[in-house]
Amino acid sequence: VSRLIGAPPGYVGYEEGGQLTERVRRRPYSVVLLDEIEKAHPDVFNMLLQIMEEGRLTDSFGRNVDFKNTIMIMTSNIGADRIMSQDPFGFMKRDDDVNYEKMKEMLVSELERFFRPEFINRLDEVVVFHKLGHADLIGILDLELKKVETRLAEHGLKLEVAAEAKEFLLEKGTDEKFGARPLRRTLSTQVEDALSELLLRGKFEGKGVIQVNAVGEGDERKLEFVGQDAPTKELAGAGADAT
């Protein structure tokens, strides 16, 4: 807690202020994200109660930091184990509203068992997310690939990833237990590391486009990187009638 509101007088870091209170004091119109809030120390919840009840928090200097214009978002994995162990409530079809409502009811019940009533009652809303669908995973993958494309553009190269290659990455980088979390690691090992090695070996020297395809079958299936010449730009006026 001292790291959030500042160290007490006489302790190391006292003059620096708290990591939370100091940033909100300087930028009161902020969004604060507390990830996996269930792992926080009980004293943190007492601190949050003051913020949610009074809209302010007292730092180590005795100043009242205004949180009235701050949006606080807290994430939690409470109940995830029950979702995984119960198929009827688990990873159901996204359009199955009945199952979703049952899952939401079960998760809210788990939250009420874990958190104190005074904490739950001060939350404006509890949002239960659906399972990531195929279109969502493709969207996440495209965002991550865009970062790779940006870095390759600095070397004058364009990246083209075939649909089969994307499906291969999703198969390797997602599962029902961890969702899309392993996808970033898979992209790093399967694409970024491979591209780095090939670039160092000069395989794409003089090329303008790198095409990524999935080749092979079963356990032998892998990604293939092929360099292609950059598309030739048409000369201005080409094809026009001679005068």
C-alpha positions in Angstrom: 0.0 0.0 0.0 2.9 2.4 0.8 4.0 2.1 -2.9 0.5 3.3 -3.9 0.0 6.2 -1.5 3.7 6.9 -0.6 6.1 5.8 2.1 5.6 7.1 5.6 7.8 10.0 6.8 11.4 8.9 7.5 11.2 5.9 5.1 13.0 5.6 1.8 11.0 7.1 -1.1 8.9 9.4 1.1 9.7 12.4 -1.0 8.7 10.7 -4.2 5.0 10.2 -3.3 2.8 7.2 -4.2 2.7 5.6 -7.6 -1.1 5.9 -7.6 -1.8 9.1 -5.8 1.0 11.1 -7.4 -0.1 10.2 -10.9 -3.7 10.9 -10.3 -2.9 14.1 -8.5 -1.1 15.3 -11.6 -3.6 13.8 -14.1 -7.0 13.7 -12.4 -8.7 12.7 -15.6 -7.3 9.2 -15.8 -8.2 5.5 -16.2 -6.7 3.3 -13.5 -6.6 -0.5 -14.3 -6.1 -2.9 -11.4 -5.5 -6.4 -12.9 -6.4 -9.5 -11.0 -7.6 -7.6 -8.1 -8.4 -10.7 -6.1 -4.6 -11.1 -5.5 -4.3 -7.7 -3.7 -3.5 -7.4 0.0 -6.6 -6.8 2.2 -5.3 -3.3 3.0 -5.6 -2.4 -0.7 -9.4 -3.1 -0.5 -9.7 -0.7 2.5 -7.9 1.9 0.4 -10.3 1.3 -2.5 -13.3 1.6 -0.3 -12.2 5.2 0.5 -11.9 6.0 -3.2 -15.2 4.5 -4.1 -17.1 6.0 -1.1 -15.6 9.5 -0.9 -13.9 9.9 -4.3 -10.6 10.8 -2.7 -7.6 9.2 -1.2 -5.2 10.6 1.4 -1.5 10.2 0.4 1.6 10.0 2.7 1.9 13.9 2.7 -1.6 14.2 4.1 -3.0 15.6 0.9 -6.5 14.6 -0.3 -6.1 13.4 -3.9 -9.3 13.8 -5.9 -10.5 10.6 -7.7 -13.9 12.0 -8.7 -12.8 12.3 -12.4 -11.0 8.9 -12.4 -12.4 5.7 -13.9 -11.3 2.6 -12.1 -11.4 -0.8 -13.8 -10.7 -4.0 -11.9 -10.3 -7.4 -13.5 -10.6 -10.7 -11.9 -10.3 -14.4 -12.7 -12.5 -15.5 -9.9 -14.7 -18.4 -10.9 -12.6 -19.3 -14.0 -11.9 -22.7 -12.6 -15.6 -23.5 -12.3 -16.1 -22.4 -15.9 -13.5 -24.8 -17.0 -14.8 -27.7 -15.0 -18.5 -27.3 -16.0 -19.3 -27.8 -19.6 -22.8 -26.5 -19.4 -21.5 -23.2 -18.0 -18.2 -23.3 -19.7 -17.1 -22.3 -23.2 -20.5 -22.3 -24.8 -21.6 -20.9 -28.0 -21.5 -17.1 -28.0 -25.1 -16.8 -29.2 -26.4 -19.0 -26.4 -27.9 -16.3 -24.2 -29.4 -18.7 -21.7 -26.0 -20.4 -20.9 -24.4 -17.0 -20.7 -26.8 -15.8 -18.1 -26.3 -18.9 -16.1 -22.5 -18.4 -16.3 -22.9 -14.8 -15.2 -25.1 -15.7 -12.3 -22.5 -18.3 -11.2 -19.6 -15.8 -11.5 -21.4 -13.1 -9.6 -22.1 -15.6 -6.8 -18.4 -16.4 -6.7 -17.5 -12.7 -6.5 -19.9 -12.3 -3.6 -18.3 -15.2 -1.7 -14.8 -13.7 -2.2 -15.3 -10.0 -1.7 -16.8 -8.2 1.2 -20.4 -6.9 0.7 -19.3 -3.3 1.3 -16.8 -3.6 -1.6 -19.3 -5.3 -4.0 -22.0 -2.7 -3.2 -19.7 0.1 -4.3 -19.0 -1.2 -7.7 -21.0 0.5 -10.4 -21.2 -2.5 -12.6 -19.9 -6.1 -12.9 -19.2 -7.1 -16.5 -18.8 -10.8 -17.4 -17.0 -11.3 -20.7 -18.0 -13.9 -23.3 -15.4 -16.4 -24.5 -13.2 -15.2 -27.3 -14.6 -16.4 -30.6 -12.7 -17.2 -33.8 -13.3 -13.7 -35.2 -12.0 -12.2 -32.0 -8.8 -14.3 -32.1 -8.2 -13.3 -35.7 -8.6 -9.7 -34.7 -6.0 -10.1 -31.9 -3.6 -11.9 -34.3 -4.0 -9.2 -36.9 -3.2 -6.5 -34.3 0.0 -8.3 -33.3 1.0 -8.9 -36.9 0.5 -5.2 -37.6 3.4 -4.6 -35.1 5.6 -7.0 -37.1 4.6 -5.3 -40.3 5.6 -1.9 -38.9 9.1 -3.1 -38.0 9.6 -4.8 -41.4 8.5 -1.6 -43.2 11.6 0.1 -41.7 13.6 -2.4 -43.8 11.5 -1.7 -46.9 9.6 -5.0 -46.6 6.0 -5.8 -46.7 4.5 -8.8 -44.8 1.7 -10.9 -46.3 0.3 -13.7 -44.1 -1.9 -16.3 -45.8 -5.2 -17.3 -44.1 -3.8 -20.9 -43.6 -0.8 -19.4 -41.8 -3.1 -17.5 -39.5 -5.1 -20.6 -38.7 -1.8 -22.4 -37.9 -0.8 -19.6 -35.5 -4.2 -19.7 -33.8 -4.0 -23.5 -33.4 -0.5 -23.3 -31.8 -1.1 -20.1 -29.8 -4.6 -20.5 -28.2 -6.3 -23.0 -25.9 -9.5 -23.1 -23.8 -7.6 -22.8 -20.5 -5.4 -19.8 -21.3 -7.4 -18.2 -24.1 -5.3 -15.9 -26.3 -2.4 -15.4 -23.8 0.0 -17.8 -25.4 -0.6 -16.3 -28.8 1.9 -13.5 -28.3 4.6 -16.1 -27.4 3.7 -18.2 -30.4 3.9 -15.3 -32.7 7.3 -14.4 -31.3 8.8 -17.9 -31.7 7.1 -18.9 -35.0 7.2 -15.6 -36.9 9.5 -13.0 -35.3 12.4 -15.3 -34.4 12.3 -17.0 -37.8 12.1 -13.7 -39.7 15.1 -12.3 -37.7 17.2 -15.3 -38.5 16.3 -15.1 -42.2 16.9 -11.4 -42.4 20.4 -11.8 -40.8 21.2 -14.5 -43.4 20.2 -12.1 -46.2 17.4 -14.3 -47.6 15.2 -11.4 -48.5 18.0 -9.2 -50.0 16.5 -7.3 -52.9 13.0 -8.5 -52.2 10.0 -6.3 -51.3 7.4 -8.7 -50.0 7.6 -11.6 -47.5 4.8 -14.1 -47.9 4.0 -16.4 -45.0 2.3 -19.7 -45.8 1.5 -22.9 -43.8 3.0 -26.0 -45.4 3.0 -29.7 -44.5 0.6 -31.9 -42.7 0.0 -33.1 -39.1 3.0 -32.7 -36.9 5.2 -31.7 -39.8 3.1 -28.6 -40.5 5.1 -25.4 -40.2 5.4 -21.9 -41.6 7.2 -21.1 -44.8 8.6 -17.6 -45.6 9.1 -16.7 -49.2 10.6 -13.5 -50.5 8.9 -11.9 -53.5 9.8 -9.0 -55.7 8.0 -5.8 -54.9 5.1 -5.0 -57.2 6.3 -2.9 -60.1 4.7 0.5 -60.3 3.2 1.3 -63.6 4.9 4.2 -65.4 2.8 7.3 -65.5 1.0 7.5 -68.8 1.6 3.8 -69.6 -1.0 2.4 -71.9 -2.2 5.9 -73.0 -2.6 6.5 -76.7 0.4 8.0 -78.4 -0.2 11.5 -79.7 
